Amino acid sequence: MSVRNGFVLLAAVSMLLFLAACGSSNNIATPVAPPSGNFSNSNLNGTYVFSVSGTDSTGDPYTLAGTITANGSSTGVITGGTLDINGTNANEFTSGPIADASINNNGSYSVTVDGRGQFTVGTNVSGLPNLTFDFVLSSSSHGLITEFDSFGTGSGTIDAQTANVTPSGSYAFSLSGASDGLALWGTVGNFTLSGTSATGLEDFNEGGLLSFTAQTLTGTVAVSSTAPSTSLIFPSVGTLTFDVFPIDGTHLKFIEMDTTAAMSGDAFTEMTSMPAGDLAFTLSGAESAADFAAGGFMVTDSTGDITSASSEDVNSGGIPASTPSFTGSYAASPTGSGRFALTNFSQFSGGSSYAAYPSSGGVLLLETDSTGITIGAAYGPASASATFATGEGYGLNLSGFNIADDSEVDDIAEFTANSGNTITGIIDENSSFNGPVLGIPLSAGTYTAPSGGRGTITATAGSSTTGTLNGGFALTFYTVDGTTFPFIETDSGQVSTGVFVMQTPSGSSAAIAKAQQVFVPHSFPRSGAKKKQK
């Protein structure tokens, strides 16, 4: 049975899945199995937690979370589930968030040989349309996901759920979204569970204008297999209510379930010290009123320095740039709290100060000044031998904004790294401008092998008749462990971040299974960017 808990804990049971395979007509590429092996329906077997955040059809921020239970058979049957949805559009959520929506049983699904697929969710909620999701699996336990219908567009993850998990101990968390007034909200922090109570610290950024740091966090906890409601008290904004879906004892999915805001995110087992070494990082949000993404390597030592070996790539409003070196410092603040303050930056593009909470999913980062709002994570220390491997298949998710069309964009792709530094694959895209576009071939794709942990990928996506909004992408990626590669988009058409993960259908490798334990931050929603029609 799926476990579901309140504030600090809530997991649903299952959901309806329908997965469409790609054909070979109408310029839609035929899926090809990754070199490491074929995917099939058997790779989606058991109960999975999923979550997506983005913008709905009106351009307002919203988020959803739930679970599905797949039977892994050749006929692909979904046996039930529940779904939570919250958004800032009062006309759509007239009675507040939609909680515990039952998913219709006996849905079907299929998984293509390249690990991509779709599922469609039907619920018992009157007036709520069926919701379709597009995903790519990296293994039987982990995948990347986008919403793929006209109701909304957003990105997230799908992860196999361990049965009968009751969260305990200390966690670090990262949540992002928007308030009912359409201000971007981001928060990071930690909490320790003791009986039915939770205590910890949190940092909060409201729209890049107000920042609240190292605030005392308190809350109550309920654990249930149905759908309890529990609360956390954020000193800066008041009491917020969350449902939490445990993936396992080290990784929890959060969704806010009140009318104050629509936020979602993750919590991971807390780590009490800042890792020393090469930390690959990505950040996204807004700086100086421009869409902003940054990535690179933050190199830390054991004495509180961010050293001059650190480097950064930036895309600010469609203007890419690189900084070969930056410096800064970090310190426990308060001492022994699990919270670290990152300050004293020089030659760094982004915020002037960040809160950092180390966790098993990465060091969770939030800007804490009043000049912008960015959120992300740093991973590592990166392995010196980690690389991008020729002859492997990779699943990719990209989320951000198309500049020309002022539109949120969410992509799912699968590609193979070929000899000769070329890539081939397929990309699916949803956007608030163009709507869903399925099965676009990636052509003219090339990559540069990582040097100093940094590599690039470029590809064309589409033709004169159909394609993605940007017609392709240029990405700069960063090696973490040889299986997980966070990236930022470094062309002039879009500002986005994402991750790609090496595919292993069997999921037997401990390194591949680790992908399930890596935080995948979402871009902030484009508040108020109303849907356009061509």
WOZI-V524733 format. One record per backbone hydrogen bond with DSSP energy under -0.5 kcal/mol. CO is the residue of the C=O (numbers start at 0). NH is the residue of the N-H. If there is no record, write none. Layout:
CO_NH / CO_NH
This chain:
0_163 / 3_223 / 4_243 / 5_8 / 7_6 / 13_66 / 13_81 / 14_68 / 24_27 / 26_28 / 26_440 / 33_36 / 36_33 / 39_42 / 40_43 / 42_44 / 43_71 / 45_69 / 46_160 / 47_67 / 48_158 / 49_65 / 50_156 / 51_63 / 52_154 / 53_61 / 54_152 / 55_58 / 56_530 / 58_527 / 58_528 / 59_55 / 60_87 / 61_53 / 62_85 / 63_51 / 64_83 / 65_49 / 67_47 / 68_78 / 69_45 / 72_75 / 75_108 / 76_70 / 77_105 / 77_106 / 79_68 / 80_102 / 81_66 / 82_100 / 83_64 / 84_97 / 85_62 / 87_89 / 88_91 / 88_92 / 91_93 / 92_95 / 96_98 / 97_84 / 100_82 / 101_123 / 106_77 / 109_117 / 111_114 / 112_33 / 112_38 / 114_136 / 115_111 / 116_134 / 117_109 / 118_132 / 119_121 / 120_130 / 121_103 / 123_125 / 124_127 / 126_128 / 130_120 / 131_147 / 132_118 / 133_145 / 134_116 / 135_143 / 137_503 / 140_159 / 141_137 / 141_138 / 142_157 / 143_135 / 144_155 / 145_133 / 150_56 / 151_148 / 152_54 / 153_146 / 154_52 / 155_144 / 156_50 / 157_142 / 158_48 / 161_164 / 164_166 / 168_192 / 169_269 / 170_190 / 171_267 / 172_188 / 173_265 / 174_186 / 175_263 / 176_184 / 177_261 / 178_181 / 182_178 / 183_206 / 184_176 / 185_204 / 186_174 / 187_202 / 188_172 / 189_200 / 190_170 / 191_198 / 193_196 / 195_220 / 196_193 / 197_218 / 198_191 / 199_216 / 200_189 / 201_214 / 202_187 / 203_211 / 204_185 / 204_206 / 205_208 / 205_209 / 209_205 / 211_203 / 214_201 / 215_234 / 216_199 / 217_232 / 218_197 / 221_5 / 223_3 / 229_241 / 230_219 / 231_233 / 231_239 / 232_217 / 232_234 / 233_236 / 233_237 / 237_233 / 239_231 / 240_256 / 241_6 / 241_229 / 242_254 / 243_4 / 243_9 / 243_245 / 244_252 / 246_161 / 247_250 / 249_268 / 250_246 / 250_247 / 251_266 / 252_244 / 253_264 / 254_242 / 259_179 / 260_257 / 260_262 / 261_177 / 262_255 / 263_175 / 264_253 / 265_173 / 266_251 / 267_171 / 268_359 / 276_278 / 276_299 / 277_279 / 277_380 / 277_381 / 278_297 / 279_378 / 280_295 / 281_376 / 282_293 / 283_374 / 284_291 / 285_372 / 286_289 / 289_286 / 290_316 / 291_284 / 292_314 / 293_282 / 294_312 / 295_280 / 296_298 / 296_310 / 297_278 / 297_299 / 298_306 / 299_276 / 300_303 / 303_329 / 304_300 / 304_306 / 305_327 / 306_309 / 309_325 / 310_296 / 311_322 / 312_294 / 313_320 / 314_292 / 314_316 / 315_318 / 317_319 / 318_315 / 320_313 / 322_311 / 325_309 / 326_345 / 327_305 / 328_342 / 330_340 / 333_332 / 333_336 / 338_332 / 339_341 / 339_355 / 340_330 / 340_342 / 341_353 / 342_328 / 345_326 / 347_349 / 351_344 / 352_367 / 353_341 / 354_365 / 355_339 / 356_363 / 357_270 / 358_361 / 360_518 / 361_358 / 361_363 / 362_377 / 363_356 / 364_375 / 365_354 / 370_287 / 372_285 / 373_366 / 374_283 / 375_364 / 376_281 / 377_362 / 378_279 / 382_385 / 386_388 / 388_391 / 391_416 / 392_502 / 393_414 / 394_500 / 395_412 / 396_498 / 397_410 / 398_496 / 399_408 / 400_402 / 400_494 / 401_405 / 401_406 / 402_405 / 406_401 / 407_431 / 408_399 / 409_429 / 410_397 / 411_427 / 412_395 / 413_425 / 414_393 / 415_417 / 415_423 / 416_390 / 417_420 / 417_421 / 420_446 / 421_417 / 422_444 / 423_415 / 424_441 / 425_413 / 426_439 / 427_411 / 428_436 / 429_409 / 430_434 / 431_531 / 436_428 / 438_28 / 439_426 / 440_442 / 440_461 / 441_424 / 442_459 / 444_422 / 445_457 / 447_455 / 450_453 / 452_478 / 453_450 / 454_476 / 455_447 / 456_474 / 457_445 / 458_472 / 459_442 / 460_467 / 465_462 / 467_470 / 470_460 / 472_458 / 473_489 / 474_456 / 474_476 / 475_487 / 476_454 / 477_485 / 479_382 / 482_501 / 483_479 / 483_480 / 484_499 / 485_477 / 486_497 / 487_475 / 492_402 / 492_403 / 493_495 / 494_400 / 495_488 / 496_398 / 497_486 / 498_396 / 499_484 / 500_394 / 503_506 / 508_512 / 509_513 / 511_514 / 512_515 / 513_516 / 514_517 / 518_520 / 524_526 / 525_528 / 527_529
